[in-house]
Amino acid sequence: MKISRIISIVLSIGLLTSTTPAYAGESLAGKGSSFAYSALSVCSANYTIDAVSYTSTGSGTGRTEFAAKNIDWAASDAPYTSNYPNFDYVTFPLLGGPVVFAYSAVGVGDGLQLTPAIISGILKGTITRWDDATIKALNPRIKLPKKTIKVAYRASGSGTNTNLTNYLRQAVGGWNLSSDMNSASGGLVSGATSFANSQLLASYIEDNSNAFGYFDLSDAITADVGIAKLQNAAGAFVAPTALSAGKFLNAQTLNADGTITIDFTKVIPGAYQFSIVTYGLAPKRPASQKVSTGKGLAIQKWFTYVVSTCMPAKAAGLGYAPLGSSLKTKTLFIIKTIG
């Protein structure tokens, strides 16, 4: 097992926390998306204005903790589906990236070609073996193991789950946004194994032969796993990269509420089709208050740094896509209302 994966195993409840040196300014605690953990931990470690910490709990826990005011800010791969917090808040995109379909099929390296229909079949249990005829037909030169596929997935509340269900609903059909990816009984194959965050799921794929799962590119790069090429809406098989994800996400439109309704069927040459957005959640400045002060201003500066400085410099190297110019301009306008 690689050293980068050991940290995930030793944590008793599957949580990862970024650490930063102490500063004399504000202390800003955030929780949420494990998909974005690598990006936000690097940004917090390099931020020098205030002390920022980030814990990888999964998007659902991040949203719950933010609504309960147990943390100062949150990151989530899915926005609230209702106006859950009893206080004014803002939602805005922070960064994007590809969700990798990873595997440990014995003897199979990177580049196994998969379609949305095959992925749906694996998750639902209609495709149970690596040497299934549909997989063999797309990969005739690869010797596939005659073994059962061990399916691993993210536990309930995962924003990646919400996006995956939506992706398969649009691309294949037969998936229900309300439940399918949140429990084995809701549509997943019986016997699938769930994990609290992306880091633990990546460790499982690395350590168990013939397993299959999905998580961020950053964790896939550091783990010893195979990375699939995914057929996009243009019919091409594309590897998940920061560039191919950026092509897809920056062709989407930002809504007035700060969310992006991703069209997973949009035809974009060279795009990696299953790319998602991580959102920032922060308290909104009261209408009666003309300028932000104190902790509200500190959170505003932190998110401005992530979007304007850290991600443009660091995202690609970590396997993420920074916001394109149009999305970034609109996002920074929303961030100015934090307070």
Secondary structure, DSSP 8 states (H G I E B T S, - for coil): --HHHHHHHH-TTS-EEE-----SS-EEEEEE-STTHHHHHHHHHH--SSEEEEEE--HHHHHHHHHTTSSSEEEESS--SS--SSS-EEEEEEEEEEEEEEE--TT--TT-EE-HHHHHHHHHTS--BTT-HHHHHH-TTS---S-B-EEEEE-TT-HHHHHHHHHHHHHT----TTTTTT-GGGTS-TT-EEESSHHHHHHHHHHSTTEEEEEEHHHHHHTT-EE-EEE-TTS-EE---HHHHHHHHTTS-B-TTS-B---TT---TT--SSEEEEEEEEEB--TT-SS--HHHHHHHHHHHHIIIIIHHHHHHHHT-B---HHHHHHHHHHHTTB-
